[in-house]
């Protein structure tokens, strides 16, 4: 047997790993969207209990996602938990969903598939996204 | 919904309701994250999506989206209406021709695409067999995807139709793989665009929340209603809607120029 040829067993392990990664990516995307929608719906319902209306009349001032999230969490820690907090966190979770998907893919390419080429590509995507999330 | 019908329908509706086009674009691109991630999750799970093709092309679309969104921020509303109207017109023409373009299949890969390992296999649910395929011409697909990213960031749409065309015609991906992989790319591209609009203060939760919930409910119901309708009636419906919206958007953009 040619030692340079990958054995069929290794190849199938690789394939199984690729399958696992597809599944994991699917789970991250699905759960992220569901969590985000859940937070938004609960926030709206809570607001309705409080004010009797669904109308949201606030603006998010120009900010980046990290300032946005830390600001919201800061308010929550100070004890001012408002329906708005849940809705804003819902929007933040929605934005973070594709970001986490990319991060998970990178860990997988690096840690399990040992594919350095694609680890680099994914890292570039992650860096550009992080840059965009810090824009202001 | 067939690679079309998200933002491209949403934005004309929002502007017709009197919402400023830049706010409409910002909210649309945020809602695109929800719809594309939702549908991408199902397909990734079924192992149809090609993650390598997705990851490689995402490098180009996100750069394009950031550039496109910046152009929108700097631009005045009038040209945005006109560009949007032209994109609607282009979609209308593609729909009118009603040809699903199928690109050539690659049996021999070029060196660059082979280096990128862009090939794969997906399960065919009818026959139960794995279908193997090789992609090609990644050197051409990449810069074109940068352009698709610009359109996406500029107009706040997924630009799924453009991405599918590049996958099909240039890179020779099978139709199923090309649609689902484009969905995956759209989510990340929309995030890059959304960040720019968020930083500019254009994401207004009061508008974004009902739109996100509406679009997700619409996508969910839409797929269930669509399967009951014939392709012809769906097509006719979209032909009428797209043309009306294209004319309306272009008219708005031109309004007052000759007056």
HADDOCK unambig.tbl for C-alpha pairs under 7 A between the chains (distance, minus, plus):
assign (segid A and resid 19 and name CA) (segid B and resid 47 and name CA) 6.77 0.50 0.50
assign (segid A and resid 22 and name CA) (segid B and resid 44 and name CA) 5.18 0.50 0.50
assign (segid A and resid 22 and name CA) (segid B and resid 45 and name CA) 5.80 0.50 0.50
assign (segid A and resid 22 and name CA) (segid B and resid 47 and name CA) 5.99 0.50 0.50
assign (segid A and resid 23 and name CA) (segid B and resid 44 and name CA) 6.30 0.50 0.50
assign (segid A and resid 23 and name CA) (segid B and resid 45 and name CA) 4.64 0.50 0.50
assign (segid A and resid 25 and name CA) (segid B and resid 41 and name CA) 6.95 0.50 0.50
assign (segid A and resid 25 and name CA) (segid B and resid 44 and name CA) 6.61 0.50 0.50
assign (segid A and resid 26 and name CA) (segid B and resid 41 and name CA) 3.90 0.50 0.50
assign (segid A and resid 26 and name CA) (segid B and resid 42 and name CA) 6.23 0.50 0.50
assign (segid A and resid 26 and name CA) (segid B and resid 44 and name CA) 5.08 0.50 0.50
assign (segid A and resid 26 and name CA) (segid B and resid 45 and name CA) 5.03 0.50 0.50
assign (segid A and resid 27 and name CA) (segid B and resid 41 and name CA) 6.54 0.50 0.50
assign (segid A and resid 29 and name CA) (segid B and resid 37 and name CA) 5.51 0.50 0.50
assign (segid A and resid 29 and name CA) (segid B and resid 38 and name CA) 6.57 0.50 0.50
assign (segid A and resid 29 and name CA) (segid B and resid 41 and name CA) 5.26 0.50 0.50
assign (segid A and resid 30 and name CA) (segid B and resid 37 and name CA) 7.00 0.50 0.50
assign (segid A and resid 30 and name CA) (segid B and resid 38 and name CA) 5.78 0.50 0.50
assign (segid A and resid 30 and name CA) (segid B and resid 41 and name CA) 5.37 0.50 0.50
assign (segid A and resid 33 and name CA) (segid B and resid 34 and name CA) 6.15 0.50 0.50
assign (segid A and resid 33 and name CA) (segid B and resid 38 and name CA) 6.47 0.50 0.50
assign (segid A and resid 55 and name CA) (segid B and resid 206 and name CA) 6.84 0.50 0.50
assign (segid A and resid 56 and name CA) (segid B and resid 206 and name CA) 4.38 0.50 0.50
assign (segid A and resid 57 and name CA) (segid B and resid 206 and name CA) 5.48 0.50 0.50
assign (segid A and resid 58 and name CA) (segid B and resid 205 and name CA) 6.91 0.50 0.50
assign (segid A and resid 58 and name CA) (segid B and resid 206 and name CA) 6.37 0.50 0.50
assign (segid A and resid 59 and name CA) (segid B and resid 204 and name CA) 5.15 0.50 0.50
assign (segid A and resid 59 and name CA) (segid B and resid 205 and name CA) 6.43 0.50 0.50
assign (segid A and resid 60 and name CA) (segid B and resid 201 and name CA) 6.16 0.50 0.50
assign (segid A and resid 60 and name CA) (segid B and resid 203 and name CA) 6.58 0.50 0.50
assign (segid A and resid 60 and name CA) (segid B and resid 204 and name CA) 6.02 0.50 0.50
assign (segid A and resid 61 and name CA) (segid B and resid 201 and name CA) 4.89 0.50 0.50
assign (segid A and resid 62 and name CA) (segid B and resid 198 and name CA) 6.05 0.50 0.50
assign (segid A and resid 62 and name CA) (segid B and resid 199 and name CA) 4.58 0.50 0.50
assign (segid A and resid 62 and name CA) (segid B and resid 200 and name CA) 4.85 0.50 0.50
assign (segid A and resid 62 and name CA) (segid B and resid 201 and name CA) 3.57 0.50 0.50
assign (segid A and resid 63 and name CA) (segid B and resid 198 and name CA) 6.22 0.50 0.50
assign (segid A and resid 63 and name CA) (segid B and resid 199 and name CA) 4.60 0.50 0.50
assign (segid A and resid 63 and name CA) (segid B and resid 201 and name CA) 6.64 0.50 0.50
assign (segid A and resid 64 and name CA) (segid B and resid 195 and name CA) 6.87 0.50 0.50
assign (segid A and resid 64 and name CA) (segid B and resid 198 and name CA) 6.41 0.50 0.50
assign (segid A and resid 64 and name CA) (segid B and resid 199 and name CA) 5.19 0.50 0.50
assign (segid A and resid 94 and name CA) (segid B and resid 34 and name CA) 6.71 0.50 0.50
assign (segid A and resid 95 and name CA) (segid B and resid 191 and name CA) 6.11 0.50 0.50
assign (segid A and resid 98 and name CA) (segid B and resid 187 and name CA) 6.06 0.50 0.50
assign (segid A and resid 98 and name CA) (segid B and resid 188 and name CA) 5.45 0.50 0.50
assign (segid A and resid 121 and name CA) (segid B and resid 55 and name CA) 6.83 0.50 0.50
assign (segid A and resid 121 and name CA) (segid B and resid 56 and name CA) 6.31 0.50 0.50
assign (segid A and resid 122 and name CA) (segid B and resid 55 and name CA) 6.21 0.50 0.50
assign (segid A and resid 124 and name CA) (segid B and resid 59 and name CA) 6.82 0.50 0.50
assign (segid A and resid 125 and name CA) (segid B and resid 58 and name CA) 6.78 0.50 0.50
assign (segid A and resid 125 and name CA) (segid B and resid 59 and name CA) 5.26 0.50 0.50
assign (segid A and resid 129 and name CA) (segid B and resid 192 and name CA) 6.02 0.50 0.50
assign (segid A and resid 132 and name CA) (segid B and resid 192 and name CA) 5.96 0.50 0.50
assign (segid A and resid 132 and name CA) (segid B and resid 195 and name CA) 5.78 0.50 0.50
assign (segid A and resid 132 and name CA) (segid B and resid 196 and name CA) 6.71 0.50 0.50
assign (segid A and resid 133 and name CA) (segid B and resid 195 and name CA) 5.42 0.50 0.50
assign (segid A and resid 135 and name CA) (segid B and resid 196 and name CA) 6.74 0.50 0.50
assign (segid A and resid 135 and name CA) (segid B and resid 199 and name CA) 6.17 0.50 0.50
assign (segid A and resid 136 and name CA) (segid B and resid 199 and name CA) 4.54 0.50 0.50
assign (segid A and resid 136 and name CA) (segid B and resid 200 and name CA) 6.92 0.50 0.50
